[in-house]
Amino acid sequence: MDYIRIPPDSTLVIGNFTLDPSIPLPVIRTEEDKKNGDVAIASIKAGLINAISHKGGLKDDILDENFDYYKDIILSEEDAIKNMLLAAKVRIEKKDFENAETLLKAVLNLEKIEEAFIMLSTVYGYRAKEYENKDEKMYDGYDSLILETLKAGYSVFKDSVNLPFELGSFHFREGNFELAENYFETFLKRADDDDVRRKPAEKLLQKCKKHIEDEDNVSEIYDLVMTNRFDEAEEKVKKLYKSHENDYQYNLLYGWTLRNAKKFDEAQGYLMKALKLDGHDAELYNELSLVEWEIGDKQRAKEYMSLAVDIDDESTIYPSNLAMMCFELSDIEEAEKAIYLLIERDKNDPYIKMLVDVYNQLSKDKFVYPDGFEGEDDEHECGCDHHHEHGHECECGHHHEHDHECECGHHHEHDHECGCGHDHEHDHECGCGHDHDHECECGHHHEHDHECECGHHHDHEHNTEHEKAQKTSKSKTTQKSQKKPTKK
């Protein structure tokens, strides 16, 4: 965008507005303008809209000084706002999201319109989608703008029917079920009886309540298991299971509870049933691996752990578990691969040095760290005749100060994570314990895996409501859905 001045002796009219030659005008020159050495009226209009859209953004002294003048020019044309909204819709349909964003931001700087807030949040969803799995920072940036835009609209239109529905749908996709529940309840209080969104909202509200109930149940069982109250935990999950026998999450939860109670044969049965219900889940394969290890089928345990490693390409727990299993099975080459994978995923993982120490004890060759890795100088040593402060039960037979041990005989202290399928550092996660790939009941197309039944197109699933939902947001960007893994 450039600024120009029209010749002082010329008269130029846009709409019903005669331009002042003394005031610079923003323009976006087309190739035709550059070729002819002139500037078309359309190029001036485009420049004005672009400039207005940036009000409040980057510092622009000319824009700040002349904003009201530019605003008057645009609004001098009949139905200017209406035509800009129509133009934005056309741009969205053509997937020209950059220009759609510019038009909608300009509209909102001219007049606060509810529809423009909702349309702009939709555009940000599309923009985020463009960067998914490509640029995490850009993805997260647009992701945050979705919620910010909807909240900004709601702060203006406090009695809105539409914005609570949009915010409820947004938080449901994000897994912020308490927030979603509140917004859906507000929507249902305000919506007309014949509003086509009532039925989808009612279904989503019931799902929110179920997710919240499931999370409460899981949290209670988790606390019981973590305090070694296994009989109480088993009794609690047994009662819940009666009404959830074909629910993947509850079979996984039951198996996890029984494994921690060292009832491995029983645990295996529930985990195998979970496998039939959802056979592509890293958390489940981790649990099956730990159970098979205790039952005695250590080769199968290793195979299950390898599957967990392959499915969850971010977890550091599964590679470290796999490495320890390989050591126990004298498969030093596979253990080495698991260590390299662990380093690749997190070069600062505290168990790298311990695993390398074990490798150096069992292998004829010393472990070769990747270029740029500085772990060689770590003071921690293993396999010696003295006390270690890093903490792990290793083959050296000496005490290592950590809190937990897994069933394979080695300690894994990764963020105090459990096998229940839920993240206990957050308030809520999806109660089903696995990714969703279902079709919604709204009759519309959704471009995300986790789709809802709200009746609208949703192009994004990773957003947070800052005052509360930051506790529940999944780290993006991935932005794939990922459950917290179990430590051994």
N, C-alpha and C positions, 0 to 999 in steps of 0.2 A: 504494500500500500504506500502510495506517495501522496504528497500534498501539492496542489497547484493553486494558482490564482487566475481567474478569468481576466481578460484584458479590461482595463478601466473604462474604455469607451463602448463596451459590449453589454448587451442585455440578454440574460439567460434566465428562463423560467422553468421551474420544476413544479408540477401540480399547479397550485395557485400562489406559488412563492417565487418572487423575483430575487435572484441571488445578489448578494453584496460583493462587488469585485474586491473589496479591501480585506475580506476574510478568506483565508486559505480553505480549500476544499479537499477532502480525502478522495482519492481515486484508485481504482484497480484497473490498470491498463490491460486491454486485450491485445492480442497479436495484431489485430486490425488497426487498433489505435497506434501501435508502434509503427506499423507500416505506413499509415497515412500522416503521421506526425500530428494527429489531432486527438481529442478525447470525446467520446460519445456520452450522451446523457446517461445511458445505461451504466457506463463505467463510473460515473459520478455517484449514481444511486448505489451501486455495489460498494463503492468506497465508503459512503455514508453509513450503510448498514454494517459494514465491517468495523468501522470506527466505533459506532454505537455499541456493538457487541463487546468491545474491549473496555468499555467504561468500568472503572473499578478494578481493572486488571493491571497490565503493564503501565507504568507511568508514561503519560503522553501529555505534555504541557499544552500543545495545540488543541487536543481533544478536550482536555479539562476546561480550557478557557472558552471553547466554542460549542460545548456539548448541547446546550439549550438551543442554539442556532441550528445545529445539525438535526436535532430532534424535531424542531418546527418544520424543517424542510420535508422530512419524511412524512410527518403527520399531516402535511398540507394536501397530500394526495388522498382521494376518497377511498375509504375502506382499507387504509394502509395496513393496519394490524391484521385484519382478516386475510388480506392477500399474502402477507408474510407467513401466516400460519399455513395457508394452503400450499405455498411454495415449499415450506419445510416438509409437509407431508409428502409432496412429490419427490423431494430429495431423499427422504427416508426410503420410499418405495424403490428408488433407483440405487439405493445403498450409497448415496453420496452423503455420508454422515458428517464429514467435515463442514460442508456448506449448510447442512441442516442444523448443526450445532450453532453455527454463526447466526443464522436467521432466528433461532429460538432464543439465544442469549440477547440478541438485539431487541426482540419483542419484549422480553422481561425487563430490559432496561428502559423500555418505553412505557410499559404498563404491566402490572402484575396480573397475569391471567392463569387460572388454574390449569387449563388444558396445556398451556405452554410448559408448566413445570413437569407435568406427567410425560409429555412428549420428549422433553429434554432428558429426563431420567432414562427413557427408553433408548435414546440416542447414545447415552453414556454406556448403556448395556452393550449395544452393538460395538462401540469403540473398544470397550474392554475385551470383547470377544476377539477382536482383530489381533490383540496382543497376547491372547492366551497361549501359554507354553512357548512364547517367543521372547517377551520382555516383561519380567515380573514387576518391575517398577512402574511401567506404564499401565500394566494390567491393574495393579493395586490402586493407582491414581484414579483411573476412571471408575473403578469399583467404589471407591470412597465417594466420588461425585454423585453416584446414583442415590445413595442415602441422603447426602447433603442436600441434593435438589428436592427430593420428596419432603424432607423435613422443613426446608425453607418454604415450600409451598404450603405445608400444613400450618406453619407459623402465621401465614397470612390468611389462609382460608380455614379457620379453626372449626367451622361447622360443616366442613366438606364431607360428602359421602364417599367421593371417589378416592381421596388420598388415604383414608384409613384402610380401604381395601387394597390399594397399591402397597402401602407400608406393611400390611399384614402378609400379603403374598411375598413381598421381599424378604421379610424375616422368616417366613416358613421355609423358603428355599435355602436360607442361610442356616437353618437349624436353631434359630433363636425363638423357641416355641412359646415362652412366656410373653415376649413382646408381640409375637404374631397373634397369640390368643387375645391380648388386650385390644389390638387393632381390629380383629375380626368381630369381636363383641361390640365395639363402637360402630363398625359398619352396619351390623345387623340391627342395631337400635335405630339407625338413621335411614336405612334403605327402605324404599317403598316395597309393599308386599309383592308387586309384580316385577321387581328388579331381577333380571336374569342372573345376576351374580349371587343372589341369596343362597341358592342351593349349593354351588361350589364353595361359598364361604362357610356354610354350615358344616359341610364335609371336612373342610380343612380345619375348622375349629375343633371338631371332634378328634381329628388326628393330633392336633396340638395337645389336647387334654390327655390323650393316650401316651404321647411322647413324654409329657411331663410326669405322668404317673409311672411310666416305665423307668424313667431316670431316677425318680425317688426310690423305687423298688431296688434298682440296681445299686444305688448309692448305699442303701441300708445293708444289702447283702455284702457289698464290698467292705463296708466298715466291720461287719461281723467277721468276715474271713480274715481281714487284716489284724483283728484282735484275737485270732485263733478260737473264735466261738463257732466252731464248725458245725456243731449239732444244731444251733439256732439258725445258722445260715442255710443249712440243708433243709430244715423244716420250712423256712420262709420260701425258699425257691421251689420246694415241692408243692406247696399250696398254690403258688403262682403258675406253676407249670400245668396244673390241671386244666386251666383255661387257655393255655398257649402251647399245646403239645406240638403243633405244626409250625410254630414260630421259630425261625432260625436263631434269633437273638436269645430266646429263653433256653433253647437246647445248648447253645454255646455257654450261656451263663451257668446252667446246671452242670455241664461238664467241667467248667472251670472251677466251680465250687467243690465238686467231688475230687478233682485232682488235688486241690489244695488240702483237702481232708485226707489225702493219700488213699482214696478209694479208686484206684486207677482202672480196674476192670469196668466198674460202673461208669466212670467218667468216659471211657472209650465208647460205650454204647450211645450216650447222648451226643458226643462229638461226631460220631459216624452218622447219626441221624441229621445233625446240622450240615454235614458234608453233602448229604443228599438234597437238602433244601437250598444250599448255596455253596457250590463246590469250588469257588474261585475267590478265596478270602485268606489273606496272609495271617490274620489273627487266629483263624481256625486251624490252619496248618501248623502254626507254632504250638497251639495247645495239643494237637494230635501228636506232634513230635515229642513233646515233653511226656505225654502219657505212654507212647510206644517205648520211649527210652526206659521208663520205670518198669513197664511190663516185661521188657527184655529184648524186644525187637529193635536193636539199636541201628541196624542198617536202614530199616524203614523210617525210624525216627530222623535219621540224617536226610533221607529223601524228602520227608515232609518239611524239614527245616529249609532245605534247598528251595522248595517251592515257595515258602514264605519269603525268602530272600528275593526270588525272582519277581514275585507279585508286587511286593512293596519295595519300590526302588529308592526309597528315602530312609527307611529305618536303618539304624546302626545296631539295634539289638539283635536282629536276626543274623547278620553276618558274624557277630561275636559269638552268639550261641552256636552257629554252624562250625566256626573254627574250633571251639572247645570240643564239640562232638567228634570232629575229625581227628583231633589230637588223641582222644580216648580210643578211637578206632584205628590209630596208627596210620591215618591217611594224611601224611604230612604235606603232600603236594596240594591237596584240596584245602587244607587248613591255611596254607600260604596264600592261596587265591582268595579265601575269605578275608584274610587280614588286609590284603591289597584293596579289596572292595570296601572294607571298613574305612581305610585311609582315604579312599576316593570320596566316600560319602561324608566323612567328617574327620579331617586330619587332626582335630583337637580332642577326639574321643579319648577319655581317660583310660580305656582298656586296651588301647593299641600297644602300649609299652609292655603291659603284662603278657599279652598274647605273643608278642615278639620274644619276650624272655622264655616263654614256654617253648616256642618254636626253636630257639637257639639251644635249648636243653635236649630236644628230641631229634633235631636234624643234624646231619653231618656238616651242612653249610650254614654259615651265619646269614641271618636275614638281611637282605639289601633293601634299605629304605628307598622310596622314590626320590627323584631329584627334587630338591627344595624342601624336603621334609626334615624337621629339626628335632625329631624325637630321640635321636641317638644319644643326646647328652642328658636325657632325663635322669634324675638321681635314683629313680625306682629300679630296683633289681629283684630278680626272682630266681629261685633255684640255689640260694646260698644258705649259709648257716646262721643267719641272724634275722632280727625282726623287720617286718615290712610295714610301712604306714599306708601304702596304697590300697591294700586290702583285697585279697582274692584267695580262694582256696585253690591252690595250684598243686602240681605234682611234687613240689619240693617238700611237702609235709609240714610246713611251718605256718604260724598264725598270720593272718592278714586281716586288718581291722576294717571290716564293712558289715553291713547290717543283714544282708539277705543272701541266701544261697538257693540255687535252682536245683532241680531234681537230677541234673546231670553231674552234680558234685562240684559245681563251680559257681562263683558269685557273679551276678550281673546287676549292677546298681544303676539303672537308667531311668531317672525321673520317677521312680516309685510308681510303676505302671502295672496294671493288673490285666487279667485275661477276660474281663467281663465285656469287653467291646466298647467301653465308654471312657472318656477322658475325664478324670476326676480333678483336673486343675481348672475346669471350666464349669459353667452352670448347666449347660444343656448340649447334648448332641442328639442326633437322630436315634430314636429308640430301637430301630430295627437292627442296628449294628452293621449294616452293609450298604454299599452304593445302591442307588435306585436307577432303574432303567425302564420305568413303567410309562405307559401312556396315560395322560391325564384324561379327565372326563369332560373337558371343556369344549372339545371339538376344534381346538386350534392347534397349530403347529408350534412346538417348543424346541429350541435348538440346544438344550442342555440335557444332561443325563438325569438330573434331579428335577423332575418337572412336577408342576402342581396342577390343581384342578380349578384354578381361579377364573378361567375363561379368557386369559390374556396371553400374549406372546411374551416369554421371558428369555432374555438372552444372556442372563448373567446369574451366577449363584453365589458369588463370594463378596459379601458386604457386611458391614457392622453398624449398629446404632451405638454411637460412641459412648454415651453415658452408661450403657449397660452391656451391650452386645459385644464390646471388645473382649469381654471375658469368654465369649463363646465362639468367636470367629475362628474359622479354620485358616491356617496360614495359606495363604493363597497360593495363590496362584498357582500354586500348583494349579495349579489348581485343579487337582483332582480330589475327590473325597478320600480321606484317609483316616482310619481308626488308629488309636494309640496301640502300639504293640505291647506284648507281655514280656516282662523280664523273666528270665529263667530262675 
